[in-house]
Amino acid sequence: MKIIKLLVIGILAIFSQMVTAGSAEPATFTRPGILSYHFYSDLLEREYVIDVMLPLSYTPENNDHYPVIYMTDGFLHFPMTAPNLLQEQVPDELGNAKMPPVILVGISHAFDNQDFSQRVMDLTPVPGVVKGTELGGGADRFLDFIEEELKPFINNSFKGNEEDETLVGHSLGGLLALHALFNHTNSFDRYVIGSPSIWWADKQILESELAYAERNSDLAKNVYLFIGGEEKCNEVDSVCGVKDLSQLVKRLKSRNYNGLTLKQRIFDNENHGSVVNPGYDRGIEKVFKAKLLPRKYSF
């Protein structure tokens, strides 16, 4: 509940900055090691907010290159994930850490109104019908934006390792990650996929999985799939989160892909919203195969 309250307070604070006149320069984050940018995409002709968490060991002078984690829906999920991820890179008295030094990149749509159609456009592979309106279908172009514009910026500015890149996404962001796994397979090495919207467009993503399986016997990726145990079938709109995800995992395991590391977790007593924080926390740890140290929270 503390995390939820902090998020609500943070969101209200942002809204208050939007509507209050004054001379203050807006800053999304002011903590050391976290930078924020208004990033204009020439490819998509629109602006995004990009938040970057740098490793504690980062200095412009050294020659180290760091793994990069790209996160969709950064507006909500970056503030949840960044503090713990930074803390988990701190070594204990024996020199062991839960996570290696990594760069975390949060991608947010410009939050200046209540129109979420652009988010739906970017995160869905094909158009779908929502309340009688056809929306979406721009995932390929959004992934091109990440590949052709955002990655070069991160790698050139902060020495990101282009050979070690992770994509994490939840809900429609999880659908985007599945689409990337099957259709932009060379773009990322690891995937943390939470509560993916498999239901979108009559489960079109399953057609992508089948098409990939017919063409390939290898899928050398490290994939962690998670969902809240309370995400069961909704009779109103026939969304069956746990059932759909379990069936997808079963299908993937039946393929016997060479090189695939696949883990699934259903978090008991968590719903679509509350599962994000524990799912990302555990998922990032698992795909990096890091040593688990006792958690130390600080609020």
N, C-alpha and C positions, 0 to 999 in steps of 0.2 A: 504493500500500500504506500510506503514512503516514496518508492520510485514513481508510482502513478501520480502522487500528489506533487512531487517535484516537477514532473513533466507538465502537469496542468498549470502550475505556477509559471513555468518557463514560457508556455504558450501564451498565457495571458499577458505576460510581460512583453512579448514580441508584438502582440496586437496593440498594446498600449503605446508602444513606440511608433506604430504605424499611424495612429490617429492623433498623436500629440504634437503640436507645433513646437519647434525649438531649434537650437543650433547644434545639438549633439550629433556626432558621427556614429551611425549604427555599427555595432560590432556583434557578430553572431557569437563568437567565442573570444574570451580574453585570457584563457589559461595558457601557460607556457607550453610550447610544442604543438599548439593547435592553430592552424591558419584557415582563413575563409576567403573565398573568391567569388565574385560574380563572373561567371564564365560564359561568354557568348559563343555559340556554335555556328560557324559559317555553314556547316553542312545542313543543319536543321533550321537555321535562321531563328533561333530563340535562345534565351538565357537560362542558365542553371546556377544554383548555388553549390559550390564545391567546398567541402570542409576536409581538411587534411590534418591527421594526427601523425606527427613524426616520432620516431623512436627516441628514447631518452639518450641513446648513444650517438644520435645524429649530430654531425657538424658539417658545415659546407666544405671544410678543408679535407676531410678524410675521403678515402676512395672506396669505402664500403658501399655495396649495392644491396637494397633491402627488398624482401618480398612485399608485394602490394596486395591489399584486400580492398576490392571495390564493393560498395554497399549501396543498394537502391533505397529509396525512401529515407534518405539521410536526415531529413528534417526531424523525424521522430526517433529513428533508430541509432543514429550516430551518437547523440548524447547518452543513450543507454549503454552503448557498447564501448565507447572510447575510454572512459575512466578505468573500467576494469581491465581492458586490454592493455592499457599503459602500465597499470600496476602489476599485471601478471608477467611483465618483462623484467621486473626487478629481481635480481638474483638473491637467494637467501645466503646465510652465513657460509654455506658450502659452495656457493657459486652456481647453484642450480636455479633455473627459472621455469615457470609454467609455459611461457611463450618465448620464442626468439624475437629479436627486434624486427618489427614490421611497420609498414606505413598503412594507415587506414584512411580510405577516401570515401566520404559520404557524398552521394549525388542527390540533390533536392531540386524539385521543380520550384520555380519562383512562386513564393507563397503570397500573392497579392490579391487573391479573390477566392471565392468558394467554388470555382470551376475546376473540377478534377479531370476533365475530359482529356487534357494533355498528358496527364499521368497514365490514364488508361490507354491512350494512343501509343505511348512509348513502351509500355510493359507487356503488350499483348501481341502475339504473332500474327493473328488474323482478326478481322472484324467480328464482333459479337453483338448480340442484341440485349440491351439492358433497359427494362421498362419500356419496351416498344421502340427504342432508339438504337440505331446501329452505331457502335463506337469501336475505336481501336484499330489494331492492325499494323502498327508502326515499329514493332520490335526490331526488325532487321536494320532499319535506319538508325535506331537508337544504339544498337550494338556497334554499328559502323562509327557513330559518333564517339563511343568509348574507345574503340580500336584506333581510329585515325586522328582524333583530336585530343581526347583526355589522356590516354596513356602516354603519348609523346610529351605532353606538358608535365605530367608527374615524373616520368623517367628522366627528362632533361633537367627539371627543376630540383628534384630531390633524390636523384640516383636510385630510382626504382629499378628492380630487377625484372626485365622483360621476359625472363625465363621462369619466373615464379610469381604467378598471378592467380588470385582467388576472386570468385564472384559469390556474394551472399545476397539473398533476397527472400522476402516473406510475402505471402499472399500473391498478388499479381507480380510482385518482384520474384517470388518463387517460380511462377510460371515462366517469367523471362529467363531465369536461370536454367530451367529445364529446356527451353527453346535453344539457348546457347549451347547446352550440353549436346544436343542432337543435331544442331544445324550450324553452329559456329564453334565446332569442337576444338579447334586449335587456338581459340582465344584465351582460354583459362585452363589452369592446372588443377585447381581445387574448387569445390562447390559446397556451400552451406545453404540448404534450400528448406525454408520453413513454410508449412501450411500452403503448398502451392495450389493455385486456382485451376486445378485439373479440369473442373467443370466448364471452363470457358469455351464457348463456341462448340458445344456438344462434344467436349473432350477431344478437341482437335489435336492436342499435344500427344495423345496416344498414337495418332497417325504418324506424327513425326518420329516417335520412338520406333514404330514398326518399320518405317522407311529406312531409318538408320540401321536397324538390325538386319535388314535385307541386303544392305551394302557392305556391312562391316562385321568383322569378328573381334576387333580390338576396341577397347575403350579405356585407355590408360589414364584414368582420372581417379581422384580421391573425392568421394561424394558422401555427404552427410545429410540425410533427410529427417525432418522432425515435424511434429504436429502436436497440438493439445489434445488430451484425451477426451475433452468435452466437445470436440468438433465432430459430432456424429451427424447422422442424416437429418436434414431439415426438410420436412414434408412439404413445406410451402414452395421451395424452389429446387428441391431435389439435389441439394448440395450435401454430399456425403464425404466430408474431409478425411476421416480416419480410414474409411473403407476404400476410398479412391487411392489414397497414398499407399496403403498396404497392398493393393492389387498391382500398383505400379512397381513397387519394390519386388514383388513376386515375379513379375514379368522380367525385370532387369536381371534378377538372379538366374532365371531360367535360360537366359542368353549365354551364360558362361563366357562373358567377355574376357579376353586376355587383358590383364593389367588393371582391371577395375577393382577399386576398394570401395565398398558400399556399406554404409551403416545407417540404421534407422532407429529412431527413438520416438515413442509416444509418451509425452509428459502427462502423467496422471494429474487430474484436478486443475489443469490449465485450459484456458479457452483460446480463441483465435488471437486475442490481443495480449493476454498475459504470458503466452508461451514464447514470445519473441526474445525477451532478455535471457532466460535460461537456455533457450535453444541456440541462440547465437554464441553465448558464452561456451557452452559445451561443444557445439559444432566446430567452432574455430579451433578450439583445443584439439579435437579429434583429428581434423584434416591435416593439422600440422604435426600430429603424432608427438606432441610435447609431453614432457614429464609433468604429472599432476602434483602440485604443491597445495598445501592448505590455503583456502580462500581467506583473504583479508579484505573485508568491505570497509569503506570509509565514506560517510555521508556528512 
